[in-house]
Amino acid sequence: MEIPIHLLMGLLPGWDDRYISRFLQSRNSCLPLLLAVLLAGGCAIIRPQAYQSLVTQTPVPANSYLVIGFMGGVEARDADKHAVRKLALKLRSLDLPNVYVETVENGREILALQLIQNALDRNRDGTLDEEERASARVILYGHSLGGVR
């Protein structure tokens, strides 16, 4: 079974082409097992979270709270049955003023950092000035592998 390396690179962020090539050429390759894991329903590796999936409009007003929950393992950001997502949905349902809640998949720290940067950068100059940094109210929480980061 021939699988293009660029396809696997898209599915496995952080794996470089040399590692994938060695993996595919290995006589003891567990490729069928890997594909089964990747094709499992609800797996965040198959459909990695993009910035466009976030609902918080940026920038947020000064002195707002940005609450970010990190999902565990390979849980998708919209896996409603998991505790991190349940808490986020509960917080959103309270409709608290100046509280913005998001869930981010495990391994998507850069996405969370982009959200924080965009949420706080009220003058939209690409950097956080002293006033923007001073107004930061960011709460991070997570579960399992998402809580470790």
Buried (B, 14 or more C-beta within 10 A) or exposed (E): EEEEBEEBBEBBEEEEEEEBEEBBEEEEEEEEEBBEEBEEEEBBBBBBBEEEBBEBEBBBEEEBBBBBBBBBBBBBBBBEEBBBBBBBBEBBEEEEEEBBBBBBBBBBBEBBEBBBBBBBBBEEEEEBEEEBEEBBBBEBBBBBBBBEE
